[in-house]
Amino acid sequence: MLSCSIHAAEPEFPPQVWLNPGFYSYHFDRDKDLRENNIGLGVEVLLAPDHGLMAGTFMNSRDERSYYAGYQWRPLHWRPGDTHVSAGIAIAAIDGYPTYRDGGWFLSLLPVLSIEGRRIGVNFTVVPTIKDRIDGAVAVQIKLRVW
């Protein structure tokens, strides 16, 4: 007796491209006059469900222009309904903070939580306070999927 079964291959993950207009931050130290509307332009490219690249520019909390480039590793996934939720960490090179390395580049490791619908998503992260260098905040980034 000869038996044969055909298994459908796992669908390949099509890359996704998301654009964002910067982010909004809520600083922990409410007594400082820090910019919370961190407008800019950013791109996030998801290469696989767990892996993404990101780059962009924004006006930072000190009213200076910052640039960033980084990698996201989001290994935790949930699927409530038609929404995709993932969590992990992002490592990024960032510049433009005059109180840290005189505005030069530095590496940052941040937690990331992403909630994505079909075309609209949001990223959340927590920026830790580094005394006299970086002002801690919760940051929210709205994004639009363009590919």
C-alpha positions as a printed Julia matrix, in Angstrom:
147×3 Matrix{Float64}:
  0.0    0.0    0.0
  1.39   3.35  -1.04
  0.39   6.44   0.86
  1.22  10.03   0.12
  0.43  13.22   1.93
  1.05  16.75   0.87
  1.83  19.38   3.47
  1.43  23.03   2.68
  4.64  24.93   3.18
  4.7   27.56   5.89
  3.91  30.9    4.25
  6.96  33.07   3.86
  6.86  36.3    5.87
  6.56  39.21   3.46
  8.64  42.19   4.63
  6.58  45.0    6.1
  7.41  48.71   5.93
  5.97  51.09   8.51
  6.37  54.89   8.61
  5.98  57.07  11.7
  5.9   60.82  12.41
  8.19  60.62  15.45
  6.71  59.91  18.86
  5.14  61.39  21.96
  6.93  61.05  25.29
  5.61  61.42  28.84
  8.58  62.27  31.07
  8.85  60.99  34.61
 10.24  64.29  35.92
  7.3   66.63  35.39
  9.17  69.63  36.86
 11.51  69.97  33.88
 10.43  71.85  30.77
 11.05  68.96  28.36
  9.69  68.6   24.86
  7.13  65.8   24.72
  5.99  66.17  21.1
  9.02  64.57  19.46
  8.03  65.06  15.82
 10.15  63.59  13.08
 10.16  60.88  10.45
 10.99  57.23  10.94
 10.85  53.92   9.12
 10.57  50.41  10.51
 11.15  47.39   8.27
 10.07  44.01   9.62
 12.15  41.34   7.91
 10.59  38.43   9.85
  8.07  38.17  12.7
 10.9   38.47  15.29
 13.33  40.8   13.48
 13.14  44.39  12.31
 15.3   47.35  11.41
 14.5   50.96  12.22
 15.92  54.38  11.4
 14.8   57.96  11.56
 15.09  61.44  12.98
 13.12  63.42  15.59
 13.23  66.52  17.76
 14.37  65.2   21.13
 13.29  66.29  24.59
 16.03  68.94  24.67
 14.8   70.56  21.42
 17.74  69.17  19.47
 17.66  67.09  16.28
 18.4   63.39  16.92
 19.03  60.57  14.46
 18.74  56.86  15.19
 19.33  53.49  13.58
 18.65  50.19  15.23
 17.48  46.6   15.36
 14.39  45.14  17.04
 14.13  41.61  18.35
 10.5   40.87  19.27
 10.27  37.12  20.09
  7.03  37.27  22.13
  3.81  37.21  20.09
  0.07  37.26  20.79
 -2.83  37.35  18.34
 -5.98  38.82  19.94
 -8.43  38.84  17.03
 -7.03  40.58  13.96
 -4.39  42.4   16.0
 -0.77  41.32  16.25
  0.97  42.09  19.55
  4.69  41.5   19.98
  7.27  42.36  22.62
 11.02  42.32  22.92
 13.96  44.7   22.9
 15.45  47.26  20.57
 19.09  48.25  20.37
 19.73  51.57  18.69
 22.48  54.07  18.04
 21.17  57.57  18.83
 22.71  61.04  18.76
 21.73  64.63  19.48
 21.43  64.75  23.29
 23.69  67.6   24.47
 23.78  66.25  28.03
 25.09  62.84  26.9
 28.42  62.48  25.06
 28.14  66.14  23.98
 25.44  65.21  21.47
 27.47  62.35  19.98
 26.35  58.81  19.22
 25.59  56.27  21.95
 23.97  52.83  22.15
 20.65  52.32  23.88
 18.88  49.08  24.81
 15.13  49.57  25.29
 12.09  47.35  25.83
  9.53  47.5   23.03
  5.86  46.51  22.82
  4.2   46.72  19.41
  0.48  46.48  18.61
 -0.27  46.23  14.91
 -3.44  46.07  12.91
 -3.55  45.62   9.17
 -2.43  49.19   8.38
 -2.09  51.1   11.67
  0.09  50.26  14.65
  1.64  51.66  17.78
  4.98  51.07  19.52
  5.53  51.61  23.25
  8.86  51.83  25.05
 10.28  53.0   28.36
 13.36  55.21  28.33
 15.24  54.92  31.63
 16.5   57.98  33.46
 20.28  58.32  33.41
 20.98  61.04  35.96
 22.17  64.33  34.41
 22.29  62.68  30.95
 18.98  61.24  29.73
 15.5   62.13  31.01
 13.36  59.03  31.45
  9.97  58.73  29.78
  7.31  56.45  28.4
  7.29  56.87  24.62
  4.45  56.15  22.2
  4.92  55.96  18.44
  2.0   55.75  16.0
  2.87  54.06  12.69
  1.31  53.46   9.29
  2.04  50.37   7.21
  2.9   51.37   3.65
  4.05  47.98   2.33
